[in-house]
């Protein structure tokens, strides 16, 4: 047998697996994870723990007494009223802006997107000063407001306006990428089948964005209740009248009432924790919904498509 027809089969040598260039060494990965956990512990967990510790330093009696003060109740009530007005306004604007930007192409779309991002680039203090310039006693509309006995600055309307300006991008910015990823095929199909615009939104769009919308509302509410800069400018710091919870905390701490200040601050910290829990729940539900949709079997052919075949067979 010649060498040409005889081939010696050799067992391929086992080579060591090559290391992927994007895989870090275990010590690098563990170091990065440790640094991230240390950062979260130092700048997030410890401050929250310190707030609750200082709030309860003098016991539950002093804690409850600080929250029963008339000024504290006034600050809590004003904060809730402000959030109750600002969040629904931002909800309507956010859904409308996200719908326009994600579903349609029109002239001025880039300008509308820039307006949505405007509060992120403007300091809240500057926003508050803008309202003072417009509605203050010496502002553009100040004399007219005084003639009609209307107050915006150093009153609830000014606080609401400043809060709306600072918080209105949150819902829109949460919904825009979600709507863009979903596309508009389902909406077009609903319109072709005879659904009106409202029916399309209520039965097609809203179920697809409900978890993202909930997340945006929760973030907007937390930001509205914790806003300090813009509200501080337009409120006037009138104790018991125009002080929201963050401003009331500042006033109490300036008066060397640390326990009372931390007691009110603990309510804001508790709101942050509730926000994180609801955020995690919304993200988990959204992931479960997407997973269920991806694992769902394809739809069966409708009976309408099989009827002509059966009729032709019978004929």
C-alpha positions in Angstrom: 0.0 0.0 0.0 1.5 3.3 -1.1 1.9 6.3 1.0 -0.6 8.1 -1.3 -3.4 5.7 -0.4 -2.5 5.2 3.2 -3.2 8.0 5.6 -2.2 7.8 9.1 -4.9 9.2 11.3 -3.5 11.1 14.2 -5.4 12.1 17.2 -5.5 15.9 17.3 -3.5 17.2 20.2 -5.6 18.7 23.0 -4.8 22.4 23.1 -5.5 24.5 26.1 -8.6 26.7 25.8 -7.6 30.2 24.7 -8.6 32.9 27.1 -11.2 35.3 25.7 -9.8 38.8 25.6 -13.0 40.3 27.1 -12.9 38.0 30.2 -11.3 39.6 33.2 -9.3 37.7 35.8 -11.2 36.7 38.9 -9.4 39.2 41.1 -10.3 42.0 38.7 -13.9 41.1 38.7 -14.1 40.7 42.5 -12.3 44.0 43.0 -14.8 45.8 40.8 -17.7 44.2 42.5 -16.3 45.0 45.9 -15.7 48.7 44.9 -19.3 49.0 43.6 -20.7 47.5 46.8 -18.5 49.7 49.0 -19.7 52.8 47.1 -23.4 51.8 47.5 -22.8 51.1 51.2 -21.0 54.3 51.8 -23.1 56.8 49.9 -26.6 55.2 49.9 -27.1 52.7 52.7 -25.2 54.5 55.5 -26.9 57.9 54.9 -30.3 56.2 55.0 -29.5 54.3 58.1 -28.1 57.5 59.7 -31.4 59.3 59.0 -33.5 56.7 60.7 -31.0 56.4 63.6 -31.0 60.1 64.3 -34.8 60.4 63.9 -35.3 57.7 66.6 -32.4 58.8 68.8 -34.7 60.3 71.5 -37.3 57.5 71.2 -40.6 56.9 69.5 -42.3 59.6 71.7 -40.1 62.4 70.5 -40.4 61.1 66.9 -44.2 61.1 67.0 -44.2 64.5 68.7 -42.1 66.0 65.9 -44.5 64.7 63.3 -47.5 66.0 65.2 -46.4 69.6 65.2 -48.7 72.0 63.3 -45.9 73.2 61.1 -44.9 69.6 60.2 -48.5 68.8 59.3 -48.7 71.9 57.2 -45.5 71.0 55.3 -46.7 67.4 54.8 -50.1 68.6 53.6 -48.6 71.2 51.2 -46.2 68.6 49.8 -49.0 66.1 49.1 -51.2 68.9 47.5 -48.3 69.9 45.3 -47.6 66.3 44.2 -51.3 65.6 43.7 -51.5 68.5 41.2 -48.1 68.2 39.5 -48.0 64.5 38.9 -51.3 64.2 36.9 -50.3 67.2 34.8 -46.9 65.6 34.1 -48.7 62.3 33.4 -50.9 63.9 30.7 -48.0 65.8 29.1 -45.6 62.9 29.3 -47.9 60.4 27.6 -48.9 63.0 24.9 -45.3 63.9 24.3 -44.1 60.3 24.2 -46.9 59.4 21.8 -46.0 62.2 19.4 -42.3 61.6 19.5 -42.4 57.8 19.3 -45.3 57.3 16.9 -45.2 60.1 14.4 -42.8 62.0 12.2 -43.4 65.7 11.9 -41.7 69.1 11.5 -40.4 70.3 14.9 -40.0 66.8 16.4 -36.4 67.6 17.4 -37.5 70.8 19.0 -40.1 69.0 21.1 -37.5 66.5 22.2 -35.2 69.4 23.2 -38.1 71.0 25.3 -38.6 67.7 27.1 -34.9 67.6 28.0 -34.8 71.3 29.0 -35.3 70.9 32.8 -32.4 68.4 32.9 -30.0 71.1 31.7 -31.4 74.1 33.7 -30.7 74.5 37.4 -33.9 74.3 39.5 -32.8 77.6 41.2 -32.7 79.3 37.8 -36.2 77.9 37.0 -37.5 79.4 40.2 -35.9 82.7 39.5 -37.6 82.7 36.1 -41.0 82.4 37.7 -40.1 85.2 40.1 -39.1 87.4 37.1 -42.5 86.6 35.5 -44.9 86.7 38.4 -43.1 88.6 41.2 -44.2 91.9 42.5 -41.8 93.7 40.1 -42.1 91.1 37.3 -43.8 91.1 34.0 -47.2 90.2 35.2 -46.7 91.4 38.8 -48.8 94.7 38.6 -51.7 92.9 36.8 -51.7 90.1 39.4 -51.8 92.7 42.2 -54.7 94.6 40.6 -56.7 91.4 40.5 -55.6 90.2 44.0 -53.9 87.1 42.7 -50.8 85.6 44.2 -48.5 83.1 42.5 -45.1 83.8 44.1 -44.9 83.0 47.8 -48.1 80.9 47.4 -49.2 77.4 46.4 -49.5 78.2 42.6 -45.9 79.2 42.4 -44.8 76.1 44.2 -46.9 73.9 41.8 -45.5 75.7 38.7 -41.9 75.3 39.9 -42.5 71.6 40.7 -44.2 70.9 37.3 -41.2 72.5 35.5 -38.6 70.4 37.3 -40.5 67.1 37.1 -42.2 67.0 33.7 -39.5 65.1 31.8 -39.5 62.0 33.9 -42.6 60.3 32.5 -41.9 61.3 28.9 -38.3 60.1 29.1 -39.4 56.8 30.5 -42.0 56.2 27.8 -40.3 57.4 24.7 -37.7 54.6 24.3 -40.3 52.0 25.3 -42.8 53.2 22.7 -40.0 53.4 20.0 -39.0 49.9 20.7 -42.6 48.6 20.4 -43.2 50.4 17.1 -46.6 51.2 15.8 -47.7 48.0 14.0 -50.3 47.1 16.6 -51.8 50.6 16.5 -52.0 50.6 12.7 -53.7 47.2 12.8 -56.2 48.4 15.3 -57.0 51.5 13.1 -57.4 49.3 10.0 -59.9 47.1 11.9 -62.0 50.2 12.7 -60.9 51.3 16.1 -60.9 54.9 17.0 -57.9 56.8 18.3 -59.1 56.7 21.9 -59.9 52.9 21.6 -56.5 52.3 20.1 -54.8 54.1 22.9 -56.9 52.6 25.7 -56.9 48.9 24.5 -53.6 48.7 22.6 -51.0 51.3 23.6 -51.8 51.6 27.3 -51.5 47.8 28.1 -48.1 47.8 26.4 -46.7 50.7 28.4 -48.5 50.3 31.8 -45.4 49.2 33.7 -43.1 51.8 32.2 -45.9 54.4 32.9 -46.1 53.3 36.5 -42.3 53.5 36.9 -42.3 57.0 35.5 -45.2 58.2 37.7 -43.4 56.8 40.8 -40.2 58.6 39.9 -42.1 61.8 39.1 -43.9 61.7 42.4 -40.7 61.1 44.4 -39.0 64.0 42.6 -42.0 66.3 43.2 -42.1 65.6 46.9 -38.4 66.0 47.3 -37.9 69.1 45.2 -35.9 71.8 47.1 -34.2 74.3 44.8 -37.0 75.7 42.7 -39.5 75.5 45.5 -37.1 77.3 47.8 -36.9 80.3 45.5 -40.7 80.7 44.9 -42.0 79.8 48.4 -40.6 82.6 50.5 -40.0 80.1 53.4 -43.1 81.2 55.2 -43.2 78.8 58.1 -46.5 76.9 58.4 -47.8 78.3 55.0 -45.4 77.8 52.1 -42.8 75.3 53.5 -42.8 71.9 51.9 -41.2 68.9 53.7 -37.6 69.5 52.4 -37.9 73.2 53.3 -39.3 72.3 56.7 -36.4 70.0 57.3 -34.0 72.9 56.5 -35.8 75.2 58.9 -35.8 72.7 61.8 -32.1 71.9 61.3 -31.2 75.6 61.2 -33.1 76.0 64.5 -31.0 73.2 66.1 -33.9 70.8 66.3 -32.0 67.9 64.8 -34.3 65.2 66.1 -37.4 66.8 64.6 -35.5 67.6 61.3 -34.5 63.9 60.9 -38.0 62.8 61.9 -39.5 64.7 58.9 -36.5 63.6 56.7 -37.2 60.0 57.6 -40.6 60.3 55.8 -38.7 61.3 52.6 -36.3 58.5 53.1 -39.1 56.1 53.5 -40.6 57.4 50.3 -37.3 56.7 48.5 -37.4 53.1 49.8 -41.0 52.6 48.7 -40.0 54.0 45.3 -37.2 51.5 44.9 -39.5 48.6 45.8 -42.2 49.7 43.3 -39.5 50.2 40.7 -38.2 46.7 41.2 -41.7 45.3 41.1 -42.5 47.2 37.8 -39.3 46.0 36.2 -39.9 42.4 37.3 -43.5 42.5 35.9 -42.3 44.0 32.6 -39.6 41.2 32.3 -42.2 38.5 33.0 -44.6 40.0 30.5 -41.9 40.2 27.8 -40.8 36.6 28.6 -44.4 35.3 28.4 -44.9 37.1 25.1 -41.7 35.6 23.6 -42.6 32.0 24.8 -46.2 32.2 23.6 -47.0 29.8 20.7 -47.9 31.3 17.3 -51.5 32.0 16.7 -53.6 29.3 15.0 -54.9 30.0 11.5 -58.4 31.5 11.8 -61.5 29.6 10.8 -62.0 32.1 8.0 -58.9 31.1 6.2 -59.8 27.4 6.3 -63.4 27.8 5.2 -62.7 28.3 1.4 -60.5 25.1 1.4 -63.3 23.0 3.0 -65.9 24.4 0.6 -63.7 23.6 -2.4 -63.1 20.1 -1.1 -66.8 19.5 -0.7 -67.5 20.8 -4.2 
